[in-house]
Amino acid sequence: MTQRGFRTAKRRYHYLFWPLMAAYTVLVFATSFLVDTDTAPTWLKVTSALAVTLPLFGVLYAMRRQTEETDEYTRMRQLQAMRDGGLITAGFAFMIGFLQIFEVVDLISVFWFGPLFFISYGLSFCTQNFGKVV
């Protein structure tokens, strides 16, 4: 991809991000109300799970594309925040895994590591320069 101006890259990101989030939200509510996990056939459950996941792949692609289309400084800040978000998520995954092995906590759904990544990524990006002297 070619490098674009920050505004152009941000606009392209938002044009992709918001429709994908709207689709994700609609699909989460639709599948929650329409698919009964006790009686629905397996093919419907699998199809619903994949349909809800597809917009999230699109969001991850939008994040990747935005980092490629911006300047080096913005790219570095985004990638550092993604790195820190990934490290925090991996750290929590290991911690929870060991707590489960030693039977301190019950099983925790793997699903929650996705939101944990996005929260830690966002907080990492917001606090990157906190406490640094410029």
Secondary structure by P-SEA (a helix, b strand, c coil): cccccaaaaaaaaaaacaaaaaaaaaaaaaaaaccccccccaaaaaaaaaaaaaaaaaaaaaaaaaaaaccaaaaaaaaaaaaaaaaaaaaaaaaaaaaaaacccccccccaaaaaaaaaaaaaaaaccccccc
